Amino acid sequence: MKTKNLIAGLILFISSVNFTSCYPDQDYTPSTKDILSTGKWSVDYYYAGQDKTTQYTNYEFNFQGNGVVNGKTTTGEFTGNWALMKDVNRNDVIEINITTQTPELTELNEIWKITDRSHSIISMNGSSEELRIRKL
């Protein structure tokens, strides 16, 4: 009887060690969509043939998780759509389409390749432009 109890205890101990073995903590890396759809953003740098960053000083962007982008400036509000995709090399690509007649905003309507990202800054390249946005 003692042998059976000892074997049962040993099996229970080994099983509990297997089920509670420790793994190193894995850092959670949020996706580009998670980063973009959290918080409000401003244009930190915009280059299209020349530095045009100052045109966006008063613009604020909100990329919602449902694919809507909206924002405001000192002269009003705007809205549009955005979509995140992967290119053939599995790089994040964002398409922005803001529906407005404001020239500054229509310049941002582009398919942008994400070149660098962090929790607070996202850098991207268009066909001949560079854009960097910063979380407010």
N, C-alpha and C positions, 0 to 999 in steps of 0.2 A: 504494500500500500504506500509506504514511504517512497519507494522507487517511482511509482506512478505519479505521486504528487510532485516529486522532484523533476521528473520529465515534463509534466504539464507546466510547472513553474518555469522551467528552462525554455520551453517552446513559447510561452507567453512573453518572457523577457526578450527573447530573440525577435519575436514578432513586433513588440513595441519599439525596439531599437530600429528595426527596418522602417516602420511607419513614421517615426519621429526623427529620422536622420536629418541633420542640418545641411542646408545648402547655402552657399554665400548669397547675401542679399543682392538681388539684381536691380539695378537702377531702371526706373521707368523712363523711357524716352518717348515723350509725346510726339504724335504725328504733326506734320505741317498743318493739317486741318485743325487739330486740337489747339495748336498755338495761335493760328490766325483767328479762330472763332472765339477766343477768350480776350476780352478787352477791346480797347479802342486804339487806333493806329494813326500815325501821321507820316507824311513824307519826310524822310530824313535826308534823302539825296535823290535827285532826278536829273539825268543827263540824256539829252537827245540833240546831238550836234553841238550843244553848249549846255552849261550848267543852268538848269531851270528850276532849281530847288525853291527859290524865293517865291515863285508863283503859287506854291502850295503851303505857305506859312500858316494860313488860317483854316486849312482843311483838316477834317477829322473823319476817319473811316471806321466802320463797324462791319466786320465780316461775320455774318451769322452762319451757324452750322447748317442751316437749310439751303445755303447757296445764294442768299440775298446779301448784297452789300449796300449799305446806306451810310449816310454821313451828313455832315453839315459844314458850312462855312459862314463867314460873317454876312454873306449875301443870301443865304437860303439853305435848303436841304436838297439832297439828291438820293437816288436809288439806282440799283442795277443788279446784276447777277455775277457770280463767280463760280468757277468749278475747278476742282483739283484733279489732276490726272497724272499718269506716269508716261514718260516718253519711252522709246525703244531701249534705252539704257537704264530704265527703272528710276530715272531722276524725276523728282516732283516738278510738275508744270502746272501753272495756274493761268486760267483764262479769265480776264476781267472784262465785263461789258457794262459800263455805266450809261444809262439812258438819260442823256442830257444834251443840251446845246452849248454848254460851257466848254470852250476849246481846251482848257487845262485838263478837264476830266476826260474828254474824248481822246486826248493823247495817251491816257492810261489804258484805253481799250486795246488790249494786246494779249498775246499768248506769251507768258513770262516763264522762263526756266529758272527755278530756284537754284541759286549758286551757293548760298550759305544761309544758315538759320540758327537762331538761338531762341530762348524764351522771350527776348525783347527786341530782336532785330532780325529782319528777313531781307536778304539781298537777292536780286533777280536780274536777268538779262532778257531783253526783248529782241526783236529783229535787228535793231541798231540803237537801242536805248539801254540805259542802266537805271534801276530803281532800287532804292533801299527804304524800307519802312521801319518805323520804331514804335514800340508800344508806349502809349501815354500812361 
